[in-house]
Amino acid sequence: MHAPTRSPSPQSKRQALSRMHAALRRWIEWNLDYPRRQMMFLEPKPQAELQEMERAQRDLTAQWARRARRYLSYLTQDNSDLDADQLAEIADALSPGGVDNGADLYWNLLDAGVDIDPLIRAALIYRNWHGGKVGFQFLPDPARTDPEDYEFEADNLVQSLFEATDGKVGGILTGKDRDFYESLPARFTIYRGCSGISPELAGLGVCWTTDRRIAEWFAHRGSREPVLVTGSIRKVEIVLANASEKEVVCIPRHSRSLKCRKPVKMAWQSGW
């Protein structure tokens, strides 16, 4: 039997809320400065045009912030009674700017010391991972990280996601991602494509695909030496799934290197 959980005191609730609002204010300040940061990489624009960009950014930022503010209370409450669609709505509201912002508010909340409900944290990671192709931003770059440190971070992340959903990843997946997950057999082969790292280090990663061609495309994406590894996983060990790239988040117990063939054109590439 679990020990009864103690309700937070009014003071701790106020402290948590203060930290949440501080994190949101930090995100607002960062997002308002986006046009000027963007101009560092573009041709100079007339002052009037820059001012119009800043005005539009202020309006958009205010709209996103208002929506996020309405959902802040979910960050620290028990959300175990919510279904996947409800969790997705909360995660979307608490991810202002979408996946293009790289979960900036999420990182601000962690930096501010907000103790995020594990289920909401899992939903936020799912929301900000499955829509982008910039890599798994919730782990360090394996090419620039000590292998033991990377393995520790990867293990902790997967374990925390597994515990957050009580091993029932279908409880946070929605739409095609959930359909993809439900279609998977009890055990299956997975592949992972990387570049510029050893096969041993590649095997410690958490993002795998059931399609060898997709893994080979990712292996050839960079300019460094392509690496392809494969393993076997049980469906119950998956903690996230993404239908668009037939991708699963997990850590297989064993992996081995394969010959990396030439990549084929993927559906998401222009001109397909």
Secondary structure as UniProt FT lines:
FT   HELIX           10..32
FT   HELIX           34..39
FT   TURN            40..41
FT   HELIX           47..70
FT   HELIX           72..76
FT   TURN            80..81
FT   HELIX           84..93
FT   TURN            96..97
FT   HELIX           98..101
FT   TURN            102..103
FT   HELIX           104..111
FT   TURN            112..113
FT   HELIX           118..129
FT   TURN            130..131
FT   TURN            137..138
FT   HELIX           142..144
FT   HELIX           147..164
FT   TURN            165..167
FT   HELIX           169..171
FT   HELIX           175..183
FT   STRAND          187..195
FT   HELIX           199..202
FT   TURN            203..204
FT   STRAND          207..209
FT   HELIX           212..219
FT   STRAND          226..234
FT   HELIX           235..237
FT   STRAND          240..242
FT   HELIX           243..245
FT   STRAND          247..249
FT   STRAND          255..258
FT   TURN            267..268
FT   TURN            270..271
//
